[in-house]
Amino acid sequence: MEKKPSIILTKTELTATPGKEILVILNEVPPESTGSRHYHPGDEVIHILTGAITFTLDGKPDVLLKAGDTCHIPAQQVHYGTTAGEGVTFLSIHVQETGSLRRRLEAE
């Protein structure tokens, strides 16, 4: 099964915080997938809708997230996710400087 493209559900300026925007993204990742090491310029909150994923964050213990779980990934924190026998569908909520790139790959 191939990874589906991420869908940006909304991207909008934060009215109470000039210069910041929020993105809400729907992601679907197939079983037996490992993502690229990357980071985001701003904070990210992940909420798992279906399935499970293990997030590896540099310098921290791995975190297994299952349907209903939520976690915060701090700005600039290098991380990636790995799915097992089932895929995962999750919301990714980013708060960042307006116009920032959504994701930056970490050099291997």
Biopython code that builds the backbone (N, CA, C, O; Angstrom):
import numpy as np
from Bio.PDB.StructureBuilder import StructureBuilder

atoms = [
    (1, "MET", "N", (0.843, -1.178, 0.000)),
    (1, "MET", "CA", (0.000, 0.000, 0.000)),
    (1, "MET", "C", (0.893, 1.247, 0.000)),
    (1, "MET", "O", (1.865, 1.317, 0.753)),
    (2, "GLU", "N", (0.570, 2.203, -0.823)),
    (2, "GLU", "CA", (1.350, 3.420, -0.979)),
    (2, "GLU", "C", (0.844, 4.516, -0.038)),
    (2, "GLU", "O", (-0.353, 4.612, 0.232)),
    (3, "LYS", "N", (1.777, 5.347, 0.459)),
    (3, "LYS", "CA", (1.391, 6.461, 1.330)),
    (3, "LYS", "C", (0.578, 7.471, 0.530)),
    (3, "LYS", "O", (0.971, 7.875, -0.565)),
    (4, "LYS", "N", (-0.555, 7.871, 1.086)),
    (4, "LYS", "CA", (-1.391, 8.874, 0.441)),
    (4, "LYS", "C", (-0.825, 10.255, 0.732)),
    (4, "LYS", "O", (-0.207, 10.464, 1.776)),
    (5, "PRO", "N", (-1.028, 11.195, -0.176)),
    (5, "PRO", "CA", (-0.540, 12.555, 0.095)),
    (5, "PRO", "C", (-1.254, 13.153, 1.302)),
    (5, "PRO", "O", (-2.428, 12.875, 1.545)),
    (6, "SER", "N", (-0.536, 13.965, 2.046)),
    (6, "SER", "CA", (-1.142, 14.676, 3.164)),
    (6, "SER", "C", (-2.162, 15.673, 2.620)),
    (6, "SER", "O", (-1.986, 16.228, 1.535)),
    (7, "ILE", "N", (-3.222, 15.892, 3.383)),
    (7, "ILE", "CA", (-4.270, 16.837, 2.984)),
    (7, "ILE", "C", (-4.289, 17.979, 3.990)),
    (7, "ILE", "O", (-4.518, 17.756, 5.179)),
    (8, "ILE", "N", (-4.050, 19.198, 3.522)),
    (8, "ILE", "CA", (-4.149, 20.361, 4.413)),
    (8, "ILE", "C", (-5.631, 20.692, 4.568)),
    (8, "ILE", "O", (-6.291, 21.101, 3.613)),
    (9, "LEU", "N", (-6.142, 20.512, 5.781)),
    (9, "LEU", "CA", (-7.552, 20.776, 6.060)),
    (9, "LEU", "C", (-7.799, 22.260, 6.265)),
    (9, "LEU", "O", (-8.840, 22.783, 5.867)),
    (10, "THR", "N", (-6.839, 22.942, 6.888)),
    (10, "THR", "CA", (-6.937, 24.389, 7.042)),
    (10, "THR", "C", (-5.550, 24.971, 7.268)),
    (10, "THR", "O", (-4.675, 24.329, 7.850)),
    (11, "LYS", "N", (-5.371, 26.187, 6.800)),
    (11, "LYS", "CA", (-4.146, 26.962, 7.021)),
    (11, "LYS", "C", (-4.605, 28.401, 7.178)),
    (11, "LYS", "O", (-5.171, 28.990, 6.257)),
    (12, "THR", "N", (-4.352, 28.966, 8.369)),
    (12, "THR", "CA", (-4.875, 30.306, 8.623)),
    (12, "THR", "C", (-3.984, 31.077, 9.591)),
    (12, "THR", "O", (-3.309, 30.494, 10.439)),
    (13, "GLU", "N", (-3.998, 32.388, 9.446)),
    (13, "GLU", "CA", (-3.278, 33.270, 10.365)),
    (13, "GLU", "C", (-3.947, 33.219, 11.740)),
    (13, "GLU", "O", (-5.169, 33.108, 11.845)),
    (14, "LEU", "N", (-3.131, 33.302, 12.789)),
    (14, "LEU", "CA", (-3.672, 33.381, 14.146)),
    (14, "LEU", "C", (-3.917, 34.861, 14.460)),
    (14, "LEU", "O", (-2.980, 35.660, 14.465)),
    (15, "THR", "N", (-5.154, 35.214, 14.716)),
    (15, "THR", "CA", (-5.495, 36.624, 14.911)),
    (15, "THR", "C", (-4.948, 37.204, 16.212)),
    (15, "THR", "O", (-4.663, 38.400, 16.274)),
    (16, "ALA", "N", (-4.796, 36.398, 17.235)),
    (16, "ALA", "CA", (-4.301, 36.891, 18.520)),
    (16, "ALA", "C", (-2.773, 36.849, 18.615)),
    (16, "ALA", "O", (-2.192, 37.346, 19.579)),
    (17, "THR", "N", (-2.128, 36.252, 17.606)),
    (17, "THR", "CA", (-0.669, 36.119, 17.620)),
    (17, "THR", "C", (-0.147, 36.525, 16.237)),
    (17, "THR", "O", (0.058, 35.668, 15.377)),
    (18, "PRO", "N", (0.066, 37.819, 16.021)),
    (18, "PRO", "CA", (0.532, 38.270, 14.709)),
    (18, "PRO", "C", (1.823, 37.573, 14.289)),
    (18, "PRO", "O", (2.718, 37.346, 15.103)),
    (19, "GLY", "N", (1.900, 37.238, 12.990)),
    (19, "GLY", "CA", (3.088, 36.592, 12.455)),
    (19, "GLY", "C", (3.099, 35.080, 12.613)),
    (19, "GLY", "O", (4.066, 34.426, 12.221)),
    (20, "LYS", "N", (2.041, 34.516, 13.181)),
    (20, "LYS", "CA", (1.948, 33.057, 13.360)),
    (20, "LYS", "C", (0.745, 32.522, 12.583)),
    (20, "LYS", "O", (-0.257, 33.210, 12.385)),
    (21, "GLU", "N", (0.886, 31.264, 12.150)),
    (21, "GLU", "CA", (-0.216, 30.592, 11.462)),
    (21, "GLU", "C", (-0.387, 29.193, 12.042)),
    (21, "GLU", "O", (0.504, 28.660, 12.704)),
    (22, "ILE", "N", (-1.542, 28.620, 11.779)),
    (22, "ILE", "CA", (-1.817, 27.242, 12.186)),
    (22, "ILE", "C", (-2.192, 26.442, 10.945)),
    (22, "ILE", "O", (-2.934, 26.911, 10.082)),
    (23, "LEU", "N", (-1.666, 25.232, 10.878)),
    (23, "LEU", "CA", (-2.017, 24.297, 9.813)),
    (23, "LEU", "C", (-2.586, 23.045, 10.470)),
    (23, "LEU", "O", (-2.056, 22.568, 11.473)),
    (24, "VAL", "N", (-3.653, 22.523, 9.908)),
    (24, "VAL", "CA", (-4.210, 21.255, 10.356)),
    (24, "VAL", "C", (-4.155, 20.320, 9.148)),
    (24, "VAL", "O", (-4.748, 20.599, 8.106)),
    (25, "ILE", "N", (-3.437, 19.211, 9.303)),
    (25, "ILE", "CA", (-3.142, 18.320, 8.186)),
    (25, "ILE", "C", (-3.607, 16.899, 8.515)),
    (25, "ILE", "O", (-3.363, 16.396, 9.611)),
    (26, "LEU", "N", (-4.274, 16.265, 7.561)),
    (26, "LEU", "CA", (-4.683, 14.865, 7.691)),
    (26, "LEU", "C", (-3.648, 14.002, 6.992)),
    (26, "LEU", "O", (-3.345, 14.218, 5.818)),
    (27, "ASN", "N", (-3.103, 13.021, 7.710)),
    (27, "ASN", "CA", (-2.083, 12.123, 7.180)),
    (27, "ASN", "C", (-2.562, 10.678, 7.274)),
    (27, "ASN", "O", (-3.136, 10.268, 8.283)),
    (28, "GLU", "N", (-2.320, 9.910, 6.210)),
    (28, "GLU", "CA", (-2.601, 8.473, 6.204)),
    (28, "GLU", "C", (-1.318, 7.758, 5.809)),
    (28, "GLU", "O", (-0.769, 8.001, 4.734)),
    (29, "VAL", "N", (-0.841, 6.873, 6.682)),
    (29, "VAL", "CA", (0.415, 6.154, 6.442)),
    (29, "VAL", "C", (0.116, 4.651, 6.436)),
    (29, "VAL", "O", (-0.532, 4.147, 7.353)),
    (30, "PRO", "N", (0.578, 3.941, 5.418)),
    (30, "PRO", "CA", (0.291, 2.508, 5.315)),
    (30, "PRO", "C", (1.076, 1.681, 6.334)),
    (30, "PRO", "O", (2.001, 2.189, 6.967)),
    (31, "PRO", "N", (0.708, 0.405, 6.491)),
    (31, "PRO", "CA", (1.455, -0.501, 7.374)),
    (31, "PRO", "C", (2.911, -0.636, 6.929)),
    (31, "PRO", "O", (3.249, -0.425, 5.764)),
    (32, "GLU", "N", (3.764, -0.994, 7.896)),
    (32, "GLU", "CA", (5.178, -1.289, 7.623)),
    (32, "GLU", "C", (5.904, -0.133, 6.926)),
    (32, "GLU", "O", (6.669, -0.353, 5.987)),
    (33, "SER", "N", (5.660, 1.095, 7.389)),
    (33, "SER", "CA", (6.287, 2.284, 6.802)),
    (33, "SER", "C", (7.168, 2.981, 7.828)),
    (33, "SER", "O", (6.849, 3.015, 9.016)),
    (34, "THR", "N", (8.285, 3.537, 7.355)),
    (34, "THR", "CA", (9.140, 4.367, 8.191)),
    (34, "THR", "C", (9.355, 5.686, 7.477)),
    (34, "THR", "O", (9.787, 5.716, 6.324)),
    (35, "GLY", "N", (9.052, 6.778, 8.167)),
    (35, "GLY", "CA", (9.196, 8.101, 7.577)),
    (35, "GLY", "C", (10.634, 8.596, 7.606)),
    (35, "GLY", "O", (11.498, 7.975, 8.225)),
    (36, "SER", "N", (10.885, 9.698, 6.945)),
    (36, "SER", "CA", (12.198, 10.337, 6.919)),
    (36, "SER", "C", (12.418, 11.137, 8.200)),
    (36, "SER", "O", (11.482, 11.696, 8.772)),
    (37, "ARG", "N", (13.678, 11.178, 8.637)),
    (37, "ARG", "CA", (14.031, 12.033, 9.777)),
    (37, "ARG", "C", (13.816, 13.481, 9.338)),
    (37, "ARG", "O", (14.330, 13.912, 8.305)),
    (38, "HIS", "N", (13.050, 14.222, 10.136)),
    (38, "HIS", "CA", (12.752, 15.604, 9.784)),
    (38, "HIS", "C", (12.410, 16.402, 11.034)),
    (38, "HIS", "O", (12.318, 15.854, 12.132)),
    (39, "TYR", "N", (12.226, 17.690, 10.852)),
    (39, "TYR", "CA", (11.760, 18.554, 11.934)),
    (39, "TYR", "C", (10.867, 19.637, 11.341)),
    (39, "TYR", "O", (10.821, 19.835, 10.127)),
    (40, "HIS", "N", (10.170, 20.323, 12.216)),
    (40, "HIS", "CA", (9.281, 21.401, 11.807)),
    (40, "HIS", "C", (9.770, 22.693, 12.447)),
    (40, "HIS", "O", (10.308, 22.664, 13.553)),
    (41, "PRO", "N", (9.592, 23.827, 11.772)),
    (41, "PRO", "CA", (10.057, 25.095, 12.320)),
    (41, "PRO", "C", (9.267, 25.540, 13.549)),
    (41, "PRO", "O", (9.765, 26.320, 14.360)),
    (42, "GLY", "N", (8.043, 25.050, 13.685)),
    (42, "GLY", "CA", (7.208, 25.394, 14.837)),
    (42, "GLY", "C", (6.770, 24.149, 15.582)),
    (42, "GLY", "O", (7.145, 23.033, 15.225)),
    (43, "ASP", "N", (5.976, 24.349, 16.617)),
    (43, "ASP", "CA", (5.462, 23.229, 17.394)),
    (43, "ASP", "C", (4.461, 22.415, 16.578)),
    (43, "ASP", "O", (3.775, 22.934, 15.697)),
    (44, "GLU", "N", (4.400, 21.123, 16.900)),
    (44, "GLU", "CA", (3.464, 20.213, 16.242)),
    (44, "GLU", "C", (2.736, 19.405, 17.303)),
    (44, "GLU", "O", (3.340, 18.943, 18.271)),
    (45, "VAL", "N", (1.437, 19.241, 17.113)),
    (45, "VAL", "CA", (0.633, 18.361, 17.962)),
    (45, "VAL", "C", (0.057, 17.288, 17.050)),
    (45, "VAL", "O", (-0.518, 17.588, 16.004)),
    (46, "ILE", "N", (0.218, 16.033, 17.459)),
    (46, "ILE", "CA", (-0.271, 14.877, 16.699)),
    (46, "ILE", "C", (-1.450, 14.277, 17.454)),
    (46, "ILE", "O", (-1.377, 14.081, 18.667)),
    (47, "HIS", "N", (-2.540, 13.983, 16.740)),
    (47, "HIS", "CA", (-3.666, 13.256, 17.333)),
    (47, "HIS", "C", (-3.982, 12.065, 16.432)),
    (47, "HIS", "O", (-4.281, 12.232, 15.250)),
    (48, "ILE", "N", (-3.913, 10.860, 17.002)),
    (48, "ILE", "CA", (-4.122, 9.625, 16.248)),
    (48, "ILE", "C", (-5.619, 9.336, 16.129)),
    (48, "ILE", "O", (-6.329, 9.251, 17.131)),
    (49, "LEU", "N", (-6.085, 9.187, 14.883)),
    (49, "LEU", "CA", (-7.491, 8.879, 14.633)),
    (49, "LEU", "C", (-7.728, 7.371, 14.554)),
    (49, "LEU", "O", (-8.655, 6.851, 15.175)),
    (50, "THR", "N", (-6.883, 6.670, 13.786)),
    (50, "THR", "CA", (-6.988, 5.212, 13.673)),
    (50, "THR", "C", (-5.594, 4.611, 13.603)),
    (50, "THR", "O", (-4.653, 5.269, 13.158)),
    (51, "GLY", "N", (-5.459, 3.372, 14.038)),
    (51, "GLY", "CA", (-4.190, 2.660, 13.938)),
    (51, "GLY", "C", (-3.209, 3.046, 15.028)),
    (51, "GLY", "O", (-3.598, 3.514, 16.098)),
    (52, "ALA", "N", (-1.914, 2.840, 14.739)),
    (52, "ALA", "CA", (-0.859, 3.114, 15.718)),
    (52, "ALA", "C", (0.427, 3.456, 14.978)),
    (52, "ALA", "O", (0.638, 3.047, 13.837)),
    (53, "ILE", "N", (1.285, 4.221, 15.661)),
    (53, "ILE", "CA", (2.577, 4.624, 15.108)),
    (53, "ILE", "C", (3.559, 4.814, 16.261)),
    (53, "ILE", "O", (3.182, 5.263, 17.343)),
    (54, "THR", "N", (4.803, 4.471, 16.018)),
    (54, "THR", "CA", (5.861, 4.732, 16.995)),
    (54, "THR", "C", (6.651, 5.935, 16.509)),
    (54, "THR", "O", (7.213, 5.918, 15.414)),
    (55, "PHE", "N", (6.694, 6.985, 17.332)),
    (55, "PHE", "CA", (7.490, 8.163, 17.011)),
    (55, "PHE", "C", (8.833, 8.059, 17.705)),
    (55, "PHE", "O", (8.909, 7.776, 18.901)),
    (56, "THR", "N", (9.894, 8.290, 16.942)),
    (56, "THR", "CA", (11.248, 8.347, 17.468)),
    (56, "THR", "C", (11.671, 9.803, 17.446)),
    (56, "THR", "O", (11.723, 10.425, 16.385)),
    (57, "LEU", "N", (11.974, 10.348, 18.616)),
    (57, "LEU", "CA", (12.434, 11.726, 18.753)),
    (57, "LEU", "C", (13.868, 11.689, 19.245)),
    (57, "LEU", "O", (14.163, 11.027, 20.240)),
    (58, "ASP", "N", (14.773, 12.397, 18.557)),
    (58, "ASP", "CA", (16.185, 12.393, 18.949)),
    (58, "ASP", "C", (16.340, 12.718, 20.427)),
    (58, "ASP", "O", (15.799, 13.706, 20.922)),
    (59, "GLY", "N", (17.097, 11.857, 21.130)),
    (59, "GLY", "CA", (17.417, 12.094, 22.527)),
    (59, "GLY", "C", (16.318, 11.744, 23.511)),
    (59, "GLY", "O", (16.457, 12.003, 24.706)),
    (60, "LYS", "N", (15.214, 11.153, 23.028)),
    (60, "LYS", "CA", (14.099, 10.810, 23.917)),
    (60, "LYS", "C", (13.664, 9.374, 23.645)),
    (60, "LYS", "O", (13.916, 8.842, 22.563)),
    (61, "PRO", "N", (13.007, 8.741, 24.626)),
    (61, "PRO", "CA", (12.506, 7.376, 24.393)),
    (61, "PRO", "C", (11.429, 7.369, 23.304)),
    (61, "PRO", "O", (10.689, 8.341, 23.150)),
    (62, "ASP", "N", (11.348, 6.270, 22.552)),
    (62, "ASP", "CA", (10.288, 6.132, 21.553)),
    (62, "ASP", "C", (8.930, 6.231, 22.229)),
    (62, "ASP", "O", (8.769, 5.882, 23.398)),
    (63, "VAL", "N", (7.953, 6.716, 21.461)),
    (63, "VAL", "CA", (6.589, 6.875, 21.971)),
    (63, "VAL", "C", (5.645, 6.136, 21.031)),
    (63, "VAL", "O", (5.583, 6.445, 19.841)),
    (64, "LEU", "N", (4.899, 5.147, 21.568)),
    (64, "LEU", "CA", (3.875, 4.446, 20.796)),
    (64, "LEU", "C", (2.559, 5.187, 20.989)),
    (64, "LEU", "O", (2.080, 5.342, 22.112)),
    (65, "LEU", "N", (1.984, 5.639, 19.886)),
    (65, "LEU", "CA", (0.690, 6.325, 19.937)),
    (65, "LEU", "C", (-0.350, 5.468, 19.240)),
    (65, "LEU", "O", (-0.124, 4.952, 18.146)),
    (66, "LYS", "N", (-1.509, 5.327, 19.905)),
    (66, "LYS", "CA", (-2.621, 4.546, 19.366)),
    (66, "LYS", "C", (-3.830, 5.459, 19.215)),
    (66, "LYS", "O", (-3.823, 6.593, 19.694)),
    (67, "ALA", "N", (-4.866, 4.963, 18.548)),
    (67, "ALA", "CA", (-6.082, 5.745, 18.319)),
    (67, "ALA", "C", (-6.534, 6.425, 19.606)),
    (67, "ALA", "O", (-6.676, 5.780, 20.645)),
    (68, "GLY", "N", (-6.756, 7.723, 19.527)),
    (68, "GLY", "CA", (-7.194, 8.515, 20.680)),
    (68, "GLY", "C", (-6.058, 9.221, 21.398)),
    (68, "GLY", "O", (-6.306, 10.128, 22.193)),
    (69, "ASP", "N", (-4.794, 8.820, 21.134)),
    (69, "ASP", "CA", (-3.639, 9.441, 21.797)),
    (69, "ASP", "C", (-3.249, 10.745, 21.109)),
    (69, "ASP", "O", (-3.469, 10.928, 19.912)),
    (70, "THR", "N", (-2.666, 11.642, 21.894)),
    (70, "THR", "CA", (-2.189, 12.936, 21.413)),
    (70, "THR", "C", (-0.809, 13.183, 21.996)),
    (70, "THR", "O", (-0.549, 12.833, 23.147)),
    (71, "CYS", "N", (0.091, 13.792, 21.201)),
    (71, "CYS", "CA", (1.395, 14.162, 21.743)),
    (71, "CYS", "C", (1.861, 15.477, 21.123)),
    (71, "CYS", "O", (1.397, 15.884, 20.058)),
    (72, "HIS", "N", (2.780, 16.121, 21.815)),
    (72, "HIS", "CA", (3.371, 17.390, 21.380)),
    (72, "HIS", "C", (4.807, 17.135, 20.950)),
    (72, "HIS", "O", (5.572, 16.491, 21.668)),
    (73, "ILE", "N", (5.168, 17.639, 19.787)),
    (73, "ILE", "CA", (6.554, 17.577, 19.316)),
    (73, "ILE", "C", (7.048, 19.019, 19.262)),
    (73, "ILE", "O", (6.542, 19.817, 18.473)),
    (74, "PRO", "N", (8.033, 19.362, 20.095)),
    (74, "PRO", "CA", (8.527, 20.742, 20.136)),
    (74, "PRO", "C", (9.141, 21.181, 18.801)),
    (74, "PRO", "O", (9.588, 20.351, 18.010)),
    (75, "ALA", "N", (9.156, 22.477, 18.570)),
    (75, "ALA", "CA", (9.793, 23.049, 17.383)),
    (75, "ALA", "C", (11.243, 22.582, 17.295)),
    (75, "ALA", "O", (11.929, 22.469, 18.311)),
    (76, "GLN", "N", (11.700, 22.314, 16.084)),
    (76, "GLN", "CA", (13.078, 21.925, 15.784)),
    (76, "GLN", "C", (13.458, 20.526, 16.279)),
    (76, "GLN", "O", (14.614, 20.130, 16.128)),
    (77, "GLN", "N", (12.532, 19.767, 16.860)),
    (77, "GLN", "CA", (12.825, 18.426, 17.370)),
    (77, "GLN", "C", (12.853, 17.432, 16.211)),
    (77, "GLN", "O", (11.831, 17.206, 15.564)),
    (78, "VAL", "N", (14.012, 16.839, 15.945)),
    (78, "VAL", "CA", (14.132, 15.860, 14.867)),
    (78, "VAL", "C", (13.371, 14.596, 15.272)),
    (78, "VAL", "O", (13.514, 14.106, 16.392)),
    (79, "HIS", "N", (12.563, 14.077, 14.346)),
    (79, "HIS", "CA", (11.741, 12.903, 14.640)),
    (79, "HIS", "C", (11.354, 12.192, 13.345)),
    (79, "HIS", "O", (11.549, 12.705, 12.243)),
    (80, "TYR", "N", (10.797, 10.988, 13.520)),
    (80, "TYR", "CA", (10.195, 10.245, 12.418)),
    (80, "TYR", "C", (9.252, 9.219, 13.018)),
    (80, "TYR", "O", (9.313, 8.922, 14.211)),
    (81, "GLY", "N", (8.375, 8.679, 12.174)),
    (81, "GLY", "CA", (7.412, 7.689, 12.637)),
    (81, "GLY", "C", (7.557, 6.378, 11.903)),
    (81, "GLY", "O", (7.996, 6.335, 10.754)),
    (82, "THR", "N", (7.174, 5.283, 12.595)),
    (82, "THR", "CA", (7.213, 3.942, 12.029)),
    (82, "THR", "C", (5.892, 3.242, 12.355)),
    (82, "THR", "O", (5.455, 3.220, 13.506)),
    (83, "THR", "N", (5.268, 2.677, 11.331)),
    (83, "THR", "CA", (4.053, 1.895, 11.564)),
    (83, "THR", "C", (4.417, 0.414, 11.557)),
    (83, "THR", "O", (5.438, 0.021, 10.992)),
    (84, "ALA", "N", (3.591, -0.392, 12.177)),
    (84, "ALA", "CA", (3.808, -1.838, 12.215)),
    (84, "ALA", "C", (2.812, -2.489, 11.258)),
    (84, "ALA", "O", (2.680, -2.068, 10.109)),
    (85, "GLY", "N", (2.114, -3.516, 11.736)),
    (85, "GLY", "CA", (1.209, -4.291, 10.899)),
    (85, "GLY", "C", (-0.053, -3.577, 10.471)),
    (85, "GLY", "O", (-0.775, -4.045, 9.590)),
    (86, "GLU", "N", (-0.317, -2.443, 11.095)),
    (86, "GLU", "CA", (-1.480, -1.657, 10.680)),
    (86, "GLU", "C", (-1.004, -0.255, 10.328)),
    (86, "GLU", "O", (0.007, 0.212, 10.853)),
    (87, "GLY", "N", (-1.705, 0.391, 9.473)),
    (87, "GLY", "CA", (-1.365, 1.767, 9.130)),
    (87, "GLY", "C", (-1.878, 2.722, 10.194)),
    (87, "GLY", "O", (-2.341, 2.296, 11.253)),
    (88, "VAL", "N", (-1.796, 4.006, 9.909)),
    (88, "VAL", "CA", (-2.243, 5.009, 10.862)),
    (88, "VAL", "C", (-2.823, 6.198, 10.106)),
    (88, "VAL", "O", (-2.341, 6.572, 9.036)),
    (89, "THR", "N", (-3.858, 6.776, 10.679)),
    (89, "THR", "CA", (-4.422, 8.034, 10.208)),
    (89, "THR", "C", (-4.348, 8.998, 11.372)),
    (89, "THR", "O", (-4.806, 8.690, 12.473)),
    (90, "PHE", "N", (-3.758, 10.191, 11.128)),
    (90, "PHE", "CA", (-3.624, 11.145, 12.220)),
    (90, "PHE", "C", (-3.739, 12.577, 11.746)),
    (90, "PHE", "O", (-3.492, 12.896, 10.582)),
    (91, "LEU", "N", (-4.120, 13.431, 12.683)),
    (91, "LEU", "CA", (-4.109, 14.873, 12.455)),
    (91, "LEU", "C", (-2.777, 15.404, 12.944)),
    (91, "LEU", "O", (-2.292, 15.017, 14.007)),
    (92, "SER", "N", (-2.194, 16.289, 12.164)),
    (92, "SER", "CA", (-0.959, 16.962, 12.527)),
    (92, "SER", "C", (-1.271, 18.452, 12.558)),
    (92, "SER", "O", (-1.645, 19.034, 11.540)),
    (93, "ILE", "N", (-1.117, 19.064, 13.721)),
    (93, "ILE", "CA", (-1.456, 20.479, 13.902)),
    (93, "ILE", "C", (-0.160, 21.244, 14.142)),
    (93, "ILE", "O", (0.557, 20.979, 15.107)),
    (94, "HIS", "N", (0.134, 22.189, 13.265)),
    (94, "HIS", "CA", (1.372, 22.956, 13.326)),
    (94, "HIS", "C", (1.069, 24.406, 13.678)),
    (94, "HIS", "O", (0.145, 25.006, 13.129)),
    (95, "VAL", "N", (1.852, 24.964, 14.597)),
    (95, "VAL", "CA", (1.824, 26.397, 14.891)),
    (95, "VAL", "C", (3.220, 26.906, 14.561)),
    (95, "VAL", "O", (4.206, 26.446, 15.137)),
    (96, "GLN", "N", (3.302, 27.852, 13.635)),
    (96, "GLN", "CA", (4.607, 28.272, 13.134)),
    (96, "GLN", "C", (4.564, 29.717, 12.647)),
    (96, "GLN", "O", (3.501, 30.332, 12.564)),
    (97, "GLU", "N", (5.756, 30.246, 12.327)),
    (97, "GLU", "CA", (5.845, 31.569, 11.731)),
    (97, "GLU", "C", (5.106, 31.549, 10.399)),
    (97, "GLU", "O", (5.204, 30.574, 9.655)),
    (98, "THR", "N", (4.381, 32.593, 10.095)),
    (98, "THR", "CA", (3.644, 32.676, 8.845)),
    (98, "THR", "C", (4.592, 32.489, 7.661)),
    (98, "THR", "O", (5.637, 33.135, 7.581)),
    (99, "GLY", "N", (4.216, 31.607, 6.754)),
    (99, "GLY", "CA", (4.988, 31.374, 5.541)),
    (99, "GLY", "C", (6.151, 30.409, 5.681)),
    (99, "GLY", "O", (6.861, 30.169, 4.704)),
    (100, "SER", "N", (6.369, 29.845, 6.866)),
    (100, "SER", "CA", (7.461, 28.881, 7.055)),
    (100, "SER", "C", (7.201, 27.618, 6.251)),
    (100, "SER", "O", (6.056, 27.281, 5.949)),
    (101, "LEU", "N", (8.280, 26.925, 5.909)),
    (101, "LEU", "CA", (8.115, 25.606, 5.324)),
    (101, "LEU", "C", (7.488, 24.701, 6.370)),
    (101, "LEU", "O", (7.749, 24.850, 7.564)),
    (102, "ARG", "N", (6.672, 23.777, 5.931)),
    (102, "ARG", "CA", (5.981, 22.890, 6.862)),
    (102, "ARG", "C", (6.901, 21.851, 7.483)),
    (102, "ARG", "O", (6.691, 21.435, 8.623)),
    (103, "ARG", "N", (7.933, 21.425, 6.731)),
    (103, "ARG", "CA", (8.779, 20.328, 7.179)),
    (103, "ARG", "C", (10.155, 20.487, 6.554)),
    (103, "ARG", "O", (10.292, 20.936, 5.416)),
    (104, "ARG", "N", (11.161, 20.114, 7.316)),
    (104, "ARG", "CA", (12.530, 20.152, 6.798)),
    (104, "ARG", "C", (13.181, 18.798, 7.064)),
    (104, "ARG", "O", (13.139, 18.282, 8.181)),
    (105, "LEU", "N", (13.781, 18.236, 6.024)),
    (105, "LEU", "CA", (14.444, 16.950, 6.171)),
    (105, "LEU", "C", (15.754, 17.132, 6.896)),
    (105, "LEU", "O", (16.475, 18.103, 6.664)),
    (106, "GLU", "N", (16.060, 16.206, 7.766)),
    (106, "GLU", "CA", (17.324, 16.204, 8.517)),
    (106, "GLU", "C", (18.366, 15.484, 7.673)),
    (106, "GLU", "O", (18.096, 14.400, 7.156)),
    (107, "ALA", "N", (19.518, 16.051, 7.528)),
    (107, "ALA", "CA", (20.596, 15.400, 6.775)),
    (107, "ALA", "C", (20.988, 14.117, 7.482)),
    (107, "ALA", "O", (21.132, 14.097, 8.704)),
    (108, "GLU", "N", (21.162, 13.050, 6.725)),
    (108, "GLU", "CA", (21.524, 11.758, 7.321)),
    (108, "GLU", "C", (22.971, 11.733, 7.705)),
    (108, "GLU", "O", (23.455, 10.726, 8.221)),
]
sb = StructureBuilder()
sb.init_structure("model")
sb.init_model(0)
sb.init_chain("A")
sb.init_seg("    ")
for serial, (resi, resn, name, xyz) in enumerate(atoms, 1):
    if name == "N":
        sb.init_residue(resn, " ", resi, " ")
    sb.init_atom(name, np.array(xyz, "f"), 0.0, 1.0, " ", f" {name:<3s}", serial, name[0])
structure = sb.get_structure()
